[in-house]
Amino acid sequence: MKVQNITDVDAFFKVIDSCKGTVELVTGEGDRLNLKSKLCQYVSMANIFSQGNVEIPELELVAHESEDVEKLIDFMING
Protein backbone atom coordinates (compact mmCIF):
# COMPACT_ATOMS: atom_id res chain seq x y z
CA MET A 1 0.00 0.00 0.00
CA LYS A 2 1.17 3.52 -0.70
CA VAL A 3 0.63 6.23 1.87
CA GLN A 4 1.01 9.90 1.01
CA ASN A 5 1.42 13.34 2.52
CA ILE A 6 2.16 12.36 6.12
CA THR A 7 2.46 15.62 8.02
CA ASP A 8 2.21 14.28 11.60
CA VAL A 9 5.12 11.88 11.80
CA ASP A 10 4.65 11.24 15.53
CA ALA A 11 1.04 10.16 15.03
CA PHE A 12 2.08 8.01 12.07
CA PHE A 13 4.62 6.12 14.18
CA LYS A 14 2.12 5.74 17.03
CA VAL A 15 -0.15 3.94 14.56
CA ILE A 16 2.78 1.80 13.38
CA ASP A 17 3.68 0.96 17.00
CA SER A 18 0.09 -0.04 17.72
CA CYS A 19 0.02 -2.52 14.84
CA LYS A 20 -0.16 -6.17 15.80
CA GLY A 21 2.06 -7.57 13.06
CA THR A 22 5.05 -6.48 11.07
CA VAL A 23 4.85 -3.28 9.03
CA GLU A 24 7.61 -2.82 6.49
CA LEU A 25 8.79 0.19 4.51
CA VAL A 26 9.76 -0.74 0.95
CA THR A 27 12.71 1.38 -0.20
CA GLY A 28 13.29 2.55 -3.76
CA GLU A 29 15.83 -0.26 -4.12
CA GLY A 30 13.26 -2.86 -3.03
CA ASP A 31 14.69 -3.43 0.45
CA ARG A 32 12.23 -3.84 3.30
CA LEU A 33 12.74 -2.10 6.63
CA ASN A 34 10.76 -3.22 9.67
CA LEU A 35 9.09 -0.02 10.89
CA LYS A 36 8.31 -1.63 14.23
CA SER A 37 12.05 -1.23 14.91
CA LYS A 38 12.90 2.19 16.36
CA LEU A 39 16.29 2.07 14.64
CA CYS A 40 14.63 1.56 11.25
CA GLN A 41 12.19 4.37 12.03
CA TYR A 42 15.05 6.77 12.72
CA VAL A 43 17.06 5.68 9.69
CA SER A 44 14.10 5.99 7.32
CA MET A 45 13.07 9.40 8.66
CA ALA A 46 16.64 10.72 8.62
CA ASN A 47 16.85 9.75 4.96
CA ILE A 48 13.54 11.40 4.07
CA PHE A 49 14.20 14.60 6.00
CA SER A 50 17.81 14.88 4.76
CA GLN A 51 16.32 15.51 1.34
CA GLY A 52 14.77 18.74 2.65
CA ASN A 53 11.22 17.41 3.07
CA VAL A 54 9.01 18.86 5.80
CA GLU A 55 6.44 16.15 5.31
CA ILE A 56 6.62 12.61 4.01
CA PRO A 57 5.40 12.79 0.39
CA GLU A 58 4.94 9.05 -0.26
CA LEU A 59 5.88 5.72 1.27
CA GLU A 60 5.24 2.17 0.20
CA LEU A 61 4.29 -0.01 3.15
CA VAL A 62 3.58 -3.70 3.57
CA ALA A 63 1.41 -4.64 6.56
CA HIS A 64 1.12 -8.35 7.23
CA GLU A 65 -2.12 -8.28 9.26
CA SER A 66 -5.45 -7.17 7.78
CA GLU A 67 -6.37 -5.25 10.93
CA ASP A 68 -3.10 -3.31 10.61
CA VAL A 69 -3.97 -2.39 7.03
CA GLU A 70 -7.29 -1.05 8.33
CA LYS A 71 -5.50 1.02 11.00
CA LEU A 72 -3.19 2.54 8.41
CA ILE A 73 -6.04 3.32 6.03
CA ASP A 74 -7.99 4.92 8.89
CA PHE A 75 -4.95 7.05 9.76
CA MET A 76 -4.62 8.22 6.16
CA ILE A 77 -8.31 9.09 5.93
CA ASN A 78 -8.92 10.57 9.39
CA GLY A 79 -5.46 11.58 10.53
C-alpha positions as CSV (number, residue, x, y, z in Angstrom):
1,M,0.0,0.0,0.0
2,K,1.2,3.5,-0.7
3,V,0.6,6.2,1.9
4,Q,1.0,9.9,1.0
5,N,1.4,13.3,2.5
6,I,2.2,12.4,6.1
7,T,2.5,15.6,8.0
8,D,2.2,14.3,11.6
9,V,5.1,11.9,11.8
10,D,4.7,11.2,15.5
11,A,1.0,10.2,15.0
12,F,2.1,8.0,12.1
13,F,4.6,6.1,14.2
14,K,2.1,5.7,17.0
15,V,-0.2,3.9,14.6
16,I,2.8,1.8,13.4
17,D,3.7,1.0,17.0
18,S,0.1,0.0,17.7
19,C,0.0,-2.5,14.8
20,K,-0.2,-6.2,15.8
21,G,2.1,-7.6,13.1
22,T,5.1,-6.5,11.1
23,V,4.8,-3.3,9.0
24,E,7.6,-2.8,6.5
25,L,8.8,0.2,4.5
26,V,9.8,-0.7,1.0
27,T,12.7,1.4,-0.2
28,G,13.3,2.5,-3.8
29,E,15.8,-0.3,-4.1
30,G,13.3,-2.9,-3.0
31,D,14.7,-3.4,0.5
32,R,12.2,-3.8,3.3
33,L,12.7,-2.1,6.6
34,N,10.8,-3.2,9.7
35,L,9.1,0.0,10.9
36,K,8.3,-1.6,14.2
37,S,12.0,-1.2,14.9
38,K,12.9,2.2,16.4
39,L,16.3,2.1,14.6
40,C,14.6,1.6,11.3
41,Q,12.2,4.4,12.0
42,Y,15.0,6.8,12.7
43,V,17.1,5.7,9.7
44,S,14.1,6.0,7.3
45,M,13.1,9.4,8.7
46,A,16.6,10.7,8.6
47,N,16.9,9.7,5.0
48,I,13.5,11.4,4.1
49,F,14.2,14.6,6.0
50,S,17.8,14.9,4.8
51,Q,16.3,15.5,1.3
52,G,14.8,18.7,2.7
53,N,11.2,17.4,3.1
54,V,9.0,18.9,5.8
55,E,6.4,16.1,5.3
56,I,6.6,12.6,4.0
57,P,5.4,12.8,0.4
58,E,4.9,9.1,-0.3
59,L,5.9,5.7,1.3
60,E,5.2,2.2,0.2
61,L,4.3,0.0,3.2
62,V,3.6,-3.7,3.6
63,A,1.4,-4.6,6.6
64,H,1.1,-8.3,7.2
65,E,-2.1,-8.3,9.3
66,S,-5.4,-7.2,7.8
67,E,-6.4,-5.3,10.9
68,D,-3.1,-3.3,10.6
69,V,-4.0,-2.4,7.0
70,E,-7.3,-1.1,8.3
71,K,-5.5,1.0,11.0
72,L,-3.2,2.5,8.4
73,I,-6.0,3.3,6.0
74,D,-8.0,4.9,8.9
75,F,-4.9,7.1,9.8
76,M,-4.6,8.2,6.2
77,I,-8.3,9.1,5.9
78,N,-8.9,10.6,9.4
79,G,-5.5,11.6,10.5
